[in-house]
Amino acid sequence: MERLDKRLANTGRWSRKEARELIRGGRVAVGGEVCRAPETKVGLDAAVAVDEALIGGGGPVYLMLNKPAGVVSSTDEPGKRTVLDLLGEAYQNLGLFPAGRLDQDTEGLLLLTNDGPLAHRLLSPKRHVDKVYYVEVDGVLDEGDAEAVRQGVKLADGYVCLPGELEPLPGGRAAHMTLREGKYHQVKRMLAARGKPVIYLRRVRFGPLILDESLPKGGWRALTEEETQALFRQ
């Protein structure tokens, strides 16, 4: 537990005096409730916000991002727009990083966190966490493609992918594809090996997390308590 004004000052964005002024001015909320007492003691896991923007120093952060095309899954890449650039200023210095990557032109669900142990566990090859994609191809996907994915597609470089699932949608030009590993450009390489090049790709699920379709492209939100606990049970 620590004083609320100290929590704000520890971010380096405000002096202790400025922090007290913010609190007394009603601009600080703890757990969604405005708090006007600088001496209030808050736990390390308390959600503290200034002008409705969460600040650091309150424990691990877990965000769901609907990544748009053209943005790289990186925290710092000169000359390119990164996923961190989509977040508000209050999230820039919390040590956030993407748990797994999406290609620059791939859209959809991306988990951003500063919880290294959880991210390591979710990405461990031994865990085979499901990743589900909506994919559109130049061609028509059929049962032969689905069976090849179930058996494990052999890529052009000779690598044989782990078995996955392909569920063609009506018309065959789109499908839901489930993978349990995360090789470089894997969906694109697998379907290219089947002669069905990918023209659009969006991740719609990562483990227990399902993309919130109410999020616009580039939009994000904190995970709910239920979603967070589901990740830890993964």
C-alpha positions, 0 to 999 in steps of 0.5 A: 500500500502507498499514498495516492499522491506518491503513486502519481509522483512515482510515474515521473509525470508530476511532482508530489505537489502537482499530484496533490493538486490533481487529486484535490481537483477531482481529476483522479479516480481509484477503481473508477471512483473519484478520490480527493484525498491525497493521503488515501492508501492504494494497493499495488493492483489498484486501477488509478486514472488521471483524467480517465487515463490509467497510469503506471505503477498499479501492477500488470496491465492487460489490453486487447487491441484490434490491430489495423493493417499498416501497423507493426507489432513492435514497441519501437521501429524507426520510420514505422507506426507501432502498436504502442503508437495507437495507445494514449500517452498514459500507456507509453511508459508502462513497459507494454509489449505485444504477446506474439506478433501479427504481420504488418498487413494482418489485422485483428486481436493482439494482446498487449501486456507488461506481464512477462511471465504470462506472455512467455507461458502463452507463447511457449511452443509446449502449450500449443495455445490456439490462434484462430484467423479469418482468412480470405484467399485467391482461389477456392478452399475445399476439403482437400485443403482442410485435410492437409491442414489437419495432417500438417502442411509441408511448407516450401522450405520443408518444414512440416507444420503442426496439425491445425484446423481449416473450416471453409465458409460458404463459397470457399473463398474464406475460412476460419483457420486454427493454428497451435504454433506461431511460425513466421508468416505461417498462415500465408505460407501454408495456404501458398503451399496449397496454391491458395494465396492469402489476400486478407487475414485477421486474427479473431481469437488468441487462446481464450480471448475473442476479438471484441467486434465492437472495437474499431480498427486501432481501438483497444480496451482493458481486459475484463477480470473474467478475460484476465483470469481465463488467460491465467487458466490457459 
